[in-house]
Amino acid sequence: MPVLALGVVAGLAPGLVAGSASAASADPSGDTAAPTAARAAADADRLAPYTRQKLTWKRCAADRPAKYQCATLKVPLDYRKPEGKRIDVAISRVRTSVPGKRRGVLTFNPGGPGGAGLDLSLMFANGLPKNVREQYDMIGFDPRGVGESTPLECGLTDAEQVYPRPTRTAAEFAANNKWAKTVADKCREKYGKALPHISTRNTARDMDVMRAALGEKKLNYFGVSYGTALGAVYMQLFPQRADRFVLDSAVDPARMWRGMFQVWAPEVERAFKRWTKWTAARDATYHLGDSPAKVARTFRKLVARADVDPIVIGGQKLDGAEVRDITRAEFFTVRSGAKVVADLKKAAEGRQVRELPRAQEQSMDNMTSSQLAVVCSDASWPRDPETYRRDAIRDGARYPLYGDFASTITPCAYWDKGAEPATQVNNKVKSLVVQNEWDSQTPLVTGKAMHRALKGSRMVTVAGGEGHGVVFGDARNSCAEKATMGYLVTGKLPAKDLTCKAAPGGQRRAESAEPAPAPFGLR
């Protein structure tokens, strides 16, 4: 049974515990050296109220299947002080395993940061191949701060949620700097000392509390986009408890997080060059130019025109920066990019066209607030606004398609420092990294970097593959699916790194273009 397009992108008696989510299982730098027996016992004792909690399961909703059950997991806000404030993590399960074939639980993260995952247990229970479902009970959860898990909502207006923002002039930078400080101040005023603890590192610890409360010795995991960072951090903190881990469309753990946004600038230049060649060969269809140079010139003229006289589509006025923002991700999927630019050209000529994908999807306050909390707390950000102004001007000149967007200021410049240093990912835990060659959000270069950091991993690359997300993305690739599902079923990684070829035309699951990313998120 092929996997379905899923749009990505358990009670236990006290005392029956398979290990604890040790707050000190790794030091703040990410070192995974095993603690002494005495220290491990002390950590387990402090976390026992969490790891040994009895979960109360109930039907998630009257209009959802009875097999889809939900419970609330209690976790410490600060794992260094587990006796302190507690927060909720909403979890779900669908029991699909078959007695005699059961291996354990399989949990998921859809990306973000800020993506809700509670429903994923039901989605995967309905979408994964039978031989996978027979081995695992499906577990979903909303990460701390997200959805049903003690959510963060800073009270941001729609305008305050819009990101990224171009920095081309002194006036734009001044406005962006004011916005960044305003957003950070709003979140700090509402949540104060809680914000530094909303981090990938603590979400990984929550996952281990969940594993223990479910009575499992090990955890199996499927993470997409930001979910690959979460999976890698879990493997770093709890290497002995990570079983079969799949990381689809991976971030570079050394670039978390400013560097992950900045990498979009050079990578879109590469994608644009490829796109101009593809589009020039199809001038009879798109009428954008019969050579790469002419296609590039057509696009640049549209940007310049929009800066003087905005292009109007569906009531939306687009200046040059908004045209660049809309098209960045589209260039990685050549056919979609050609359609979007052709429609922009028609609209500029006064002709009626379909509505374009929005440059900014208006985000829920919860998603934006939780995204900010994670990316600002996970790693250090420059504190001097001048750094962002200088970088945006430099990168805008170096990478004219997106450089000023990628390096502009964010609320992280004014955010309180995270509770712990960035996690250094460098381990030998077995895992599978799956990557499209032309991924707009997590480019191939970042997937390769994750593969290098995870020295026990194998990598499956889809040569010519387009779009963000491989196994559950818009384009089917039976080769990558076979390798991934085979690993989940047998635990056997490919003997060596594997290259699959994208099918002609991509075998699209759907005709719709890849949606724009959520603000701040990689999705």
N, C-alpha and C positions, 0 to 999 in steps of 0.2 A: 504494500500500500504506500503510495507516495505521500509525503508530508503535505499538509494543506497550507495555504496562505493564511497566517494567523493575525496579520496586521501588526506585527511587531516592528514594523519597525517597521492535630491529629490528636482520647484522653489517656493519660499515662499516670500510673500511680506514683506517688513520691517515693524516691529511693531507687526506682528503676531507671538509672541515669547512665548513659554511655559517655562518660567524660564531661568535662566542664569547659565553659567558654572563658578560659583564663584571661584576666585582664593583663596579666604579666607574661603571657606566653611568648611575647616578643617585646624587645625594648622599643622605646619611641622611635629609634632610627630605622626600625624594620628588621633588626637582627633576629633570626629565628633560633638562636641557641637555646637548647632546652633548659628550663629553670631547674634548680635543685629540687629533690623530692620534697623537702620540707616546704619550700616556697610554693611548689605546685599544689601541695595539700592545703596550704593556707589560702591560696587563691580559690581553690575549689570550694572550700568551706565558706568563704565570703560570698561566692556566687551561688551557693546551694539554693537559696530561696528562689532564684530565677531558673536554674537548670533543672530543679526538681519540682517545679510548679505543675499543678494538675490543670490541664487545659479543658475548658468546657466548650464542647462543640455544639453548634446548632445550625439549622438551615440558614444559609446566607440571606435568602430573600424568598418570599412566598411565590414570586413569579419566576424563580430559578429552579433548576432540578434539585430534588431532595439530596442527591449524591454530593452536591456542592455545599460543603460545610465550612463554617467560619468559627474562629476563636480569637481571643485577645491574649497576646503574649506580653507579659510585663518584663521590662528591661530597665537597667539603670541609665539615667541620662549621662552620667559620668562614670565610666568603668573603674576609674581610679578611686572612686568613692561610692561603691555599690550600695552602701547603707543610706545614701542620700535620695534625691528626687528620682521617682520612677516615671517612665513614660510607657505608652502603649504601642505595640506593633501588631497590626491586624494581619492575620494569616488565614489561609484557606487550604482545603485539601479535597481531592477527589481520589478515592481509592480505586485504582485500576489494576494493581498487581494481582497475580494469580498464585495461590499457594503452591509451593514447590518451585516456582520460578522467581519469586520475589527477591529483589536485591536490596531495595531500600526506598528512599525518597529521591525525587528529582525536583529541584526548585529552579526558579527562573527570575531574571531581571530584564525588562524590556528596553532599558536605556534611560537617558535623561542627561544629568541627574534630574530627578523629580518625576520620573515615570512611575505610575501606579502599576502594581503587578498582582493585585489580589485576584483578578479574574483569570489570570494566566493558567491556574490549575485546571479550570474548566475548559479553557480554549485548547490547551495541550492534550487534555484527556480526550477531546474530540478530534484532534488533528494529527497526533503522532501515530506512526505505524504500530500495528498490533504487537509485534515482537518487542517493541520498546515499552509500550504500556503494560504489558504483562509483567515486566520486571520492577516497575516503579509505581509508587503512589505519587500523584502529582501535588506539589505544594506551591502555593502562590503567597505573596506577601507585599504589602505596601512598605517601602523603606521608611525608616524614622523620618518624621516631618512631612510625609506624603500621604495624601488621601485620608484613609481611616486611621492612620498611625500618628496620633497626637500631632495634627497638621500645623504647619507654619503658614500664617497669612499675615503679611506685614501691613496690609491695608493699602496696597499700591493701586494707583489709578491705571486705566488702560494706557495712558500716555507714558507713565513711568515704567511700564513693563516692556516697552519697545526697545529692542536691542538686536543687532549692533547698530551703532551710529557712526556716520562718517566724520572724519576730522580733516577738513581741507583748509579751513580758515581759522583765524584767531577767534572769531565770533562763534564758530561751531565748537571749538574746543572749550571755550568759556561756558557755553550752554551745556555741553556734555559733562564738564567737571561739576557744575552745579547740580545736574541731575544725579550723578554718581554719589555725591555727598548726601543729597536729599534722601535717596533710596536707602543708603546705609544707615542714616540717622533714624529713619522710620522703623527699620527692622530692629535696630539696637534699642530704641525706646520701648518697643513692644515686648521684646524677648530677652534683652540684656544678656546675662551670663549663660543662657542656654545655647546661644548660637554657635559658639566654638566647638560644641559637642555634636553638632549635626554634620557628620563627616563620613566619608567612605570607610574609614578605619572602624568607626563605631558601628556602622551598618554591618560590616563583616562580623563584628563581635555579636551583634544581634542575631545574625544567621547562625552562629555557633550555639547561642543560647537556644534558638529554635531547634537546631539539630538535637541537642541534649534533651530538651523537653519532649521531643518526639520519640526519644528512646533509641536514636540511631547512633551507631559508632562512627559512621562517616556520612559525608554529604556529597550528593551528585548535583551538578549545576549546569545550566545553560544561560549564558549572558550575552546580550547584544549591545554593541556600542558602549555607552557608559557602563553597561553591565559587565563588560570585559575587565574594566578597571576594578570593579567590585570583586569579581571572581579572582583576579590576580592578587588583590590585597588579602582576600581570605586565604589563598594558598600560601601567601607569605607568613601570615600570622598563625595559621593552623595547618601546616603541611601534612601532618600525620592524619588529619581528618578529612582531607580533600580526596575524593575518589575519582569519579569520571567528570571532568570539567571541560565544557565546550565554550570557547570564546569566539563569537562571531562578529566580525568587523571591529577590530581591536584598536584601542588607543595606545599611544606610546606612554608607558608609565613614567618615563623621565620627563615628559612634557606636561604633566598635570599641574595647572590647567591652562595658564596663559599660553603656553607653547602650543597646545592643541588648537587654540583658535588662530594663533599666528601661522600655523602650518598651512591653513587654508589659502593664504595669499600666494606662495610660490606654487602650490599644487594646482590652483585654478589656472595659472598661467600655462602649465603643461596641458591641462585638459582643454583649454581654449585653443591652443595650437593644433591639437588633434581634431577638435571640433571644426576648425576652419577648413582643414583638409577634407574631412568627411562631407561637410556641407557644400564645398565648392564642387565636389564630384556629383552633386545632386542639384545643380543650379536650376535645372528644368522644373524641379518640384518646388524649391523654396525661394528662388529668385533673389538670392542674397549675394551673388557674385560667382564667377566661374573660375576663380583662383583663390587660394588661401588668403593672399594679400587683399583681394577685393572684398572677401567676406569679412575680414578683420576691419577693413576700412568702413564697411557698411555699419558694423556694430558701433564703432567709435563715433561715427557721425550721429547715430541715434542717441548716444550718451550726451554728446555735445548739444544736440538739438533739444533734448529734454531739459538740460540745465538752463537754456534760454526760454524755451516754450514747452512746459510739461506735456507729456503724452498722456492722453485721457483714455482709460479703458474701464468700462463698467462703472463709470462715475469716480474712479480712482485716478488722481493726478500723480504722475510719476516724474520726478526730476532725474537727473543723470545718476545720482547716487542710488536712488531706488531702483533704477534699471539695472545697475551693477549688482545690487543686492538680490534682486529677483533671479537674475540669470546665473549667479555663481554656481549654485548646485546643479542647474540644468545643463551646463556645459559638460558635465561628467557623463551624462546620458545623451549621446549626440542627437538622436532623433527628437527627443523632447526639447533640447536646446534649440534645434533648428526651427521647430514649430513655434516656440515662444518668441524668438527673435523675429521670425517672419510675421507674427501677429503684431509685434511692436512696430515693425516697419509699416504694416498696413494701417495701424491706428494713427501713426504719425502722418500718414497721407490722407487721413480723414475717413478711412473705410471702416466698416463695422467688423468687429472680430469677437471671438470668444473671450470670456473673462480669464485673465491670467492667474496663475498661482500667486497668492499674496506674498509680498516680501516679508511681512510679519504676521504670523498667526496670533491673534489676540489670545494671550495665555491666561489661564486661571491664576489668580493671585497665589494660590497654594503652590502651583508648579514653579512659578518664577521665584517665589520666596525660598522654597526648598532647594532649588537649583543654586541660587546665590549662596545659601548657607554652606552647601557642600563644596562648591568650587573655591569659595573664599576661605574656608576652614582647612581644606586638604593640604594646601601648600602656601608658601610665602608669595606675596605680590608686592611689586614696587609701591612705596608709600609716597613718593614725590610725584605730584601731578605732571611736572615737567618731563619726567621719563616717558610718559604716555604721549605727550604732545610731540616730543622729539622723535619717538619711534614711529608714530603715525605719519608724520611728514616724511621721514626717511623711507618707510615701507610703501607709502603712497607713491613715491617717485620710483622706487625699485619694482613694485608690483602694482601697476596702475589699475588692474581690475578690482583688487580687494585689499590692498595693503593698508590703507588708512582705516578701513573697518576693523581689520584683524588686530591692529595694535592700539586701538583707541582705549580710552579710560573706561573702567568699569567700577561698580560700587565696591569691589574688592580693595580698591586703593584706600578706602575709608573704613573698611571692615575691621572688627577686632580680630586679633591674631587667633588662629586655631589652637585648640588645647594641646595638640601634639605636632611634632614636625612631620613633614611628608614621609610617607612610607616608601622605602626603597625596595623595589621588586627585583629580586635576584634569587631564584630558587630552582630546584631540580624536580619539582612535582610534575607528574605526567599530566598533559593536557593537550587539547586540539585547538589550534587557531585556524579560523576559516576566514578568507578574505577575497573580496572582489578587487580586480586590478584597478578599476575606475570607480572608486567609492568617494562620494563628495564630502562626507562628514568625517570619516576615519580613513584617510588615504592609505594606499598600499605601504608607503614608507612607515606609517605608524604601526600597521599590522606587523611588519617585519621587525620593528623595534620590540614589540611585545614578545614576539617569537624568540628573539635573542635573549631577552630578560628571563624568560621561562625556559631554562635550559633542558628541561625534560619534555618540552613540547614538540609536536610535529605541526607543520603548517600545510594547509590546503589552499592553494591560490587558484582563483578562476581567471585564467588569462582572457582578457577582453571582457570580463564580467563588469557590468555596470550596476549602479545603484547601491544604496546603503542597506546592508543586510543580505546575506547569502542564502542560508537555508530557508528562511521564511520571508525572503524578499519578493519583489515583484517578478523577477526573472527566475524561472526554473533552471536548475542545473543538477541533473541526475547523478553526475559524478561526485559532486560535493555532498549531495544528500546521502549517497551510498556510503561514503567515507565517514560522515558524521553519525549516521544512524548505526552503522556497523560498530563504531567505537562505543556508543552508548549500550549496545546489546552485548558485545563481546569483551569490551575493555581493551581491545587491541588497537594500538595506534598504527597508522601506516608505517611500513618498514623504513621509509624515508619521506622527506617532504614531497608533496604531491601537487602536480599542476593539472588542473582540469581546463578544458576549453569551453568558452561560452558558446552556446548554441546560436546558429545564425538567426538574427532577429530577436535573440534573447528569450524566445518562448515566453512572452510576457504573460503573467497570471492575470493582469488587468491592464486596461489601456490608459488609466489615469496616471498622470505624472507623479513623480515622487514629491510628497508634500514638503513645504519649507520646514526647516528645523524650528523647534520651539526656542524661544529666547534663551541664550546662554547654553543651550543644551546641544549635545551631539546626536542624541536619539539614534 
